[in-house]
Amino acid sequence: MDSTEKLDLSILVVDDEEGIRHGITTFFKKKNFIVYAQENYSSAVAVAKKRDIDIAIVDIRLKEGKNGIDLIRELKKIEPNIIIIVITGFGSIDTAVNSMREGASDYIVKPIDNQKLLDAVMKNIEIRLLKTENVYLKNEILHRYTTHQFITKNFELELILKKVNKIKNSPVTILITGETGTGKEVLARYVHYTSLRKDHKFIAINCAALSEELLLSELFGHERGAFTGAVKRKIGKFELAHGGTLFLDEIGDMSLGIQAKLLRVVEENSFERLGGTK
């Protein structure tokens, strides 16, 4: 059985030579891939915005002024996990380094050996699948085998745990204060994993590490076209944590504008995505 038969993978082929596009397209269709072939930057970007693309095979030299490096950058903005294989008849170390720096996974020089190209594609697909499985297994281990129980003889901490245990199953917002390193996130995880929310997500975000615009997008999500670069709808942390716990670290470093929006969420239990109406 062909190893690609059940994967249902899609490939975007971008090359300004019709013969090469046709050859690669025909070869990969026979290998059970869904193939979209385009000749330039703008048409390739248009396809990537409309379709879910797993792999892009990109020629460095393209027409219309923008080259393959420009396309790699844009494809990575649209889909960060896309696998990109660079092909070119103008092989050089600088070209290879630049393409890899921008996010390409592999580099092949023309004339193209279709079998080598397939091997490169399958190798990178396997790597991506292993990474996905690794993340899943790590989460399973944390969920099943990590204990979140406190063992302490400290009287003050015991009082705090008594208070927490009284309210942890209630739909309330908890404010945890303390100096850096005193275990605020540890306590937040205790609240989550010993409560009725334990089977749902625990999501943490450091509010001090993000710019105001990015923090708004991360918290509330955004609709497509909400701002420059918003090519797809993004689900925010509030939605992702629904039914579970959202831990907002360093909220004191938020701007007053974001704090006002956060206050509305806390008071009304509702919010809108950026660019949204409901």
LUMTIBA-748677 format. One record per residue (C-alpha): residue number from 0; y, z, x. Coordinates in pm, 1 decimal, decimal comma, always signed. Layout:
NUM / Y / Z / X
...
% end
This chain:
0 / +0,0 / +0,0 / +0,0
1 / +351,8 / -78,5 / +124,1
2 / +526,1 / +243,4 / +235,7
3 / +840,8 / +142,5 / +46,8
4 / +669,7 / +63,7 / -283,1
5 / +755,8 / +389,4 / -461,4
6 / +1082,3 / +478,4 / -290,0
7 / +1308,8 / +260,0 / -507,7
8 / +1562,5 / +215,4 / -227,1
9 / +1873,7 / +0,0 / -230,8
10 / +2023,4 / -187,6 / +64,5
11 / +2369,7 / -334,6 / +107,7
12 / +2368,8 / -626,6 / +355,0
13 / +2712,6 / -721,1 / +491,1
14 / +2739,2 / -1024,0 / +721,9
15 / +2976,4 / -1322,3 / +722,3
16 / +2693,5 / -1563,0 / +812,9
17 / +2518,6 / -1687,3 / +499,0
18 / +2194,4 / -1766,7 / +681,4
19 / +2160,9 / -1412,8 / +815,0
20 / +2242,3 / -1260,0 / +474,4
21 / +1979,9 / -1481,9 / +311,3
22 / +1715,4 / -1402,8 / +572,4
23 / +1761,9 / -1025,2 / +558,9
24 / +1785,3 / -1026,7 / +178,8
25 / +1463,5 / -1226,3 / +137,7
26 / +1276,6 / -1008,1 / +387,1
27 / +1374,9 / -674,6 / +230,5
28 / +1317,9 / -793,2 / -125,8
29 / +959,5 / -871,2 / -24,5
30 / +938,6 / -512,0 / +96,3
31 / +1035,2 / -386,3 / -251,5
32 / +1397,4 / -296,0 / -172,8
33 / +1685,5 / -358,5 / -412,4
34 / +1925,0 / -573,4 / -210,0
35 / +2297,3 / -644,3 / -250,7
36 / +2435,1 / -905,4 / -8,9
37 / +2808,3 / -942,0 / +62,2
38 / +3010,8 / -1138,9 / +317,7
39 / +3321,6 / -924,1 / +372,8
40 / +3475,9 / -576,7 / +366,8
41 / +3638,3 / -585,6 / +23,6
42 / +3334,7 / -717,1 / -165,7
43 / +3106,5 / -468,3 / +13,1
44 / +3332,4 / -174,3 / -78,3
45 / +3342,5 / -292,8 / -441,4
46 / +2960,5 / -291,2 / -458,5
47 / +2935,6 / +51,7 / -290,7
48 / +3171,2 / +200,2 / -550,8
49 / +2964,1 / +63,1 / -840,1
50 / +2610,0 / +105,7 / -708,0
51 / +2411,2 / +384,7 / -549,0
52 / +2343,8 / +251,5 / -200,1
53 / +2085,2 / +417,1 / +27,2
54 / +2117,0 / +192,7 / +332,8
55 / +2387,2 / -42,9 / +457,8
56 / +2320,0 / -311,4 / +719,2
57 / +2662,7 / -400,1 / +856,1
58 / +2780,2 / -671,6 / +1095,1
59 / +3059,8 / -558,1 / +1330,8
60 / +3247,6 / -889,5 / +1310,4
61 / +3369,6 / -956,3 / +957,0
62 / +3632,5 / -1184,6 / +808,1
63 / +3952,0 / -1081,8 / +623,8
64 / +4090,8 / -876,4 / +912,7
65 / +3881,9 / -560,4 / +860,6
66 / +3571,1 / -524,2 / +1073,4
67 / +3242,3 / -337,3 / +1049,2
68 / +3386,6 / -15,6 / +1193,8
69 / +3644,3 / -9,9 / +911,3
70 / +3362,5 / -64,5 / +662,7
71 / +3151,4 / +216,7 / +810,6
72 / +3441,0 / +460,4 / +764,0
73 / +3490,4 / +355,2 / +401,3
74 / +3119,5 / +362,4 / +314,7
75 / +3092,6 / +714,0 / +455,8
76 / +3385,1 / +823,5 / +236,3
77 / +3215,3 / +680,0 / -70,6
78 / +2867,4 / +815,6 / +11,4
79 / +2847,3 / +1060,3 / +305,9
80 / +2465,4 / +1046,6 / +315,5
81 / +2436,7 / +668,2 / +336,2
82 / +2227,3 / +530,5 / +624,1
83 / +2415,5 / +262,5 / +818,2
84 / +2249,0 / +17,5 / +1058,8
85 / +2492,0 / -189,6 / +1266,8
86 / +2403,6 / -548,5 / +1365,5
87 / +2608,6 / -775,2 / +1590,2
88 / +2590,4 / -1070,4 / +1823,9
89 / +2848,9 / -908,2 / +2049,1
90 / +2657,2 / -614,9 / +2189,8
91 / +2837,2 / -366,9 / +2409,5
92 / +2817,3 / +2,4 / +2487,7
93 / +3168,6 / +57,8 / +2351,3
94 / +3080,2 / -106,8 / +2019,3
95 / +2763,8 / +101,4 / +1990,1
96 / +2944,1 / +425,8 / +2073,0
97 / +3227,6 / +353,7 / +1827,6
98 / +2990,8 / +268,0 / +1542,9
99 / +2779,9 / +579,0 / +1602,4
100 / +3092,0 / +795,2 / +1622,4
101 / +3197,7 / +669,4 / +1279,5
102 / +2860,7 / +751,0 / +1126,2
103 / +2619,9 / +463,4 / +1196,8
104 / +2256,7 / +571,0 / +1236,1
105 / +2129,2 / +282,4 / +1450,9
106 / +2240,0 / -30,2 / +1635,5
107 / +2065,0 / -369,8 / +1664,0
108 / +2179,3 / -679,8 / +1856,6
109 / +2133,3 / -1034,7 / +1723,3
110 / +1915,2 / -1238,8 / +1709,7
111 / +1764,1 / -1004,6 / +1454,1
112 / +1398,1 / -912,9 / +1460,7
113 / +1328,9 / -829,5 / +1096,4
114 / +1038,8 / -599,5 / +1181,7
115 / +1253,6 / -398,0 / +1423,4
116 / +1524,9 / -380,7 / +1158,1
117 / +1271,0 / -254,3 / +902,1
118 / +1140,6 / +2,3 / +1152,3
119 / +1496,4 / +129,2 / +1209,1
120 / +1555,6 / +154,6 / +833,5
121 / +1228,9 / +338,3 / +765,4
122 / +1280,1 / +576,9 / +1060,0
123 / +1620,7 / +682,1 / +929,3
124 / +1495,3 / +712,2 / +571,2
125 / +1221,8 / +945,0 / +694,9
126 / +1477,9 / +1153,0 / +886,5
127 / +1694,4 / +1183,9 / +574,2
128 / +1394,4 / +1285,7 / +360,6
129 / +1294,8 / +1547,4 / +619,2
130 / +1648,1 / +1689,2 / +623,2
131 / +1649,5 / +1710,6 / +243,1
132 / +1308,7 / +1879,4 / +242,3
133 / +1420,9 / +2118,3 / +515,6
134 / +1723,5 / +2229,3 / +312,1
135 / +1500,3 / +2280,6 / +6,9
136 / +1244,8 / +2485,0 / +201,7
137 / +1517,1 / +2701,5 / +359,0
138 / +1656,5 / +2777,0 / +13,8
139 / +1307,5 / +2857,8 / -116,4
140 / +1243,6 / +3096,9 / +173,0
141 / +1577,5 / +3269,1 / +119,9
142 / +1512,8 / +3296,3 / -253,5
143 / +1152,8 / +3419,4 / -235,5
144 / +1128,3 / +3626,4 / +77,2
145 / +1472,0 / +3759,0 / +168,8
146 / +1535,7 / +4109,0 / +41,6
147 / +1877,4 / +4198,2 / -89,3
148 / +1808,9 / +4567,2 / -137,3
149 / +2030,1 / +4822,9 / +36,8
150 / +1872,0 / +5101,7 / +240,1
151 / +2135,8 / +5361,6 / +314,4
152 / +2201,9 / +5734,1 / +340,1
153 / +2578,8 / +5686,6 / +339,1
154 / +2721,0 / +5880,8 / +44,9
155 / +3023,2 / +5651,3 / -7,5
156 / +2805,7 / +5338,3 / -6,5
157 / +2565,5 / +5499,4 / -252,1
158 / +2859,7 / +5558,7 / -489,4
159 / +2963,7 / +5193,6 / -457,0
160 / +2608,9 / +5075,3 / -533,7
161 / +2596,8 / +5299,7 / -842,9
162 / +2916,2 / +5139,3 / -972,9
163 / +2787,3 / +4790,2 / -894,5
164 / +2453,5 / +4854,2 / -1066,0
165 / +2635,2 / +4954,2 / -1386,1
166 / +2827,9 / +4628,8 / -1411,8
167 / +2619,4 / +4364,1 / -1228,0
168 / +2461,8 / +4228,9 / -1548,7
169 / +2793,3 / +4211,4 / -1732,6
170 / +3002,7 / +3891,1 / -1754,0
171 / +3289,6 / +4036,9 / -1550,9
172 / +3483,3 / +3943,8 / -1237,1
173 / +3432,0 / +4182,9 / -945,7
174 / +3694,0 / +4235,9 / -674,9
175 / +3546,8 / +4342,5 / -340,2
176 / +3795,5 / +4460,5 / -76,7
177 / +3745,5 / +4556,4 / +285,4
178 / +3819,0 / +4465,5 / +644,7
179 / +3654,2 / +4168,2 / +812,7
180 / +3294,4 / +4249,5 / +901,6
181 / +3243,1 / +4530,6 / +651,1
182 / +2989,6 / +4331,1 / +446,8
183 / +3178,0 / +4196,8 / +146,0
184 / +2952,2 / +3891,9 / +117,6
185 / +2642,6 / +4109,9 / +169,0
186 / +2748,0 / +4319,4 / -130,3
187 / +2824,9 / +4005,9 / -333,1
188 / +2475,0 / +3872,4 / -262,5
189 / +2327,6 / +4210,1 / -360,7
190 / +2511,0 / +4187,4 / -693,4
191 / +2378,1 / +3836,4 / -752,4
192 / +2016,2 / +3867,1 / -637,5
193 / +1950,0 / +4198,6 / -811,0
194 / +2108,2 / +4088,4 / -1139,9
195 / +2000,4 / +3868,3 / -1428,7
196 / +2172,7 / +3575,7 / -1251,2
197 / +1930,5 / +3578,1 / -957,8
198 / +1749,0 / +3260,5 / -1068,6
199 / +2077,4 / +3066,0 / -1070,3
200 / +2298,0 / +2958,3 / -780,8
201 / +2495,1 / +3181,3 / -547,3
202 / +2781,5 / +2974,4 / -406,7
203 / +3022,7 / +3102,4 / -142,3
204 / +3346,1 / +2938,6 / -29,5
205 / +3593,6 / +3048,3 / +237,1
206 / +3935,1 / +2995,3 / +79,2
207 / +4116,5 / +3037,1 / +411,5
208 / +3930,0 / +2748,9 / +577,0
209 / +4053,9 / +2471,5 / +346,7
210 / +4388,4 / +2305,1 / +279,9
211 / +4545,4 / +2357,0 / -63,3
212 / +4455,4 / +2009,1 / -191,6
213 / +4098,9 / +2028,2 / -63,3
214 / +4051,5 / +2380,6 / -199,1
215 / +4162,2 / +2269,1 / -545,8
216 / +3911,4 / +1984,4 / -535,0
217 / +3633,4 / +2211,6 / -406,8
218 / +3694,5 / +2476,6 / -673,7
219 / +3771,6 / +2268,5 / -980,8
220 / +3625,6 / +1928,6 / -892,7
221 / +3803,1 / +1604,2 / -974,9
222 / +3773,9 / +1290,6 / -1183,5
223 / +3756,0 / +944,9 / -1033,5
224 / +4107,0 / +823,7 / -946,1
225 / +4261,8 / +1173,1 / -962,3
226 / +4416,6 / +1113,0 / -620,1
227 / +4396,5 / +871,9 / -328,7
228 / +4038,5 / +863,7 / -202,9
229 / +3884,0 / +1005,0 / -523,0
230 / +3643,2 / +713,7 / -573,9
231 / +3384,3 / +917,3 / -763,1
232 / +3377,3 / +1218,2 / -992,3
233 / +3317,7 / +1542,0 / -797,7
234 / +3172,1 / +1854,9 / -952,6
235 / +3356,3 / +2167,5 / -836,2
236 / +3218,8 / +2504,1 / -730,9
237 / +3298,5 / +2664,2 / -1068,8
238 / +3068,9 / +2416,5 / -1244,0
239 / +2800,9 / +2432,3 / -976,5
240 / +2790,3 / +2811,4 / -1003,4
241 / +2761,4 / +2810,5 / -1384,1
242 / +2515,0 / +3078,7 / -1487,1
243 / +2515,0 / +3220,8 / -1134,3
244 / +2774,2 / +3368,9 / -899,5
245 / +3077,4 / +3219,8 / -723,2
246 / +3192,5 / +3423,0 / -422,5
247 / +3551,6 / +3348,3 / -319,9
248 / +3606,8 / +3480,3 / +30,7
249 / +3958,8 / +3550,0 / +165,5
250 / +4134,0 / +3491,9 / -169,2
251 / +4445,3 / +3658,5 / -29,7
252 / +4503,1 / +3349,2 / +184,1
253 / +4526,9 / +3122,2 / -120,8
254 / +4868,1 / +2981,4 / -208,3
255 / +5042,4 / +3137,4 / -508,3
256 / +4993,6 / +2814,0 / -701,3
257 / +4617,1 / +2822,3 / -662,5
258 / +4610,4 / +3195,7 / -737,8
259 / +4786,4 / +3121,8 / -1068,6
260 / +4522,6 / +2861,2 / -1156,7
261 / +4248,6 / +3103,1 / -1057,6
262 / +4400,5 / +3374,1 / -1277,8
263 / +4381,3 / +3139,3 / -1575,7
264 / +4011,3 / +3079,2 / -1509,2
265 / +3946,2 / +3452,6 / -1487,7
266 / +4142,8 / +3531,2 / -1804,2
267 / +4037,6 / +3235,3 / -2022,1
268 / +3697,0 / +3144,2 / -1874,8
269 / +3799,2 / +2779,1 / -1875,0
270 / +3936,0 / +2516,7 / -1637,1
271 / +3992,5 / +2142,1 / -1599,4
272 / +3886,1 / +1912,3 / -1318,3
273 / +4173,6 / +1753,1 / -1126,5
274 / +4276,0 / +1448,0 / -1324,7
275 / +4073,4 / +1566,2 / -1624,9
276 / +4173,5 / +1637,6 / -1983,9
277 / +3902,6 / +1881,7 / -2095,8
% end
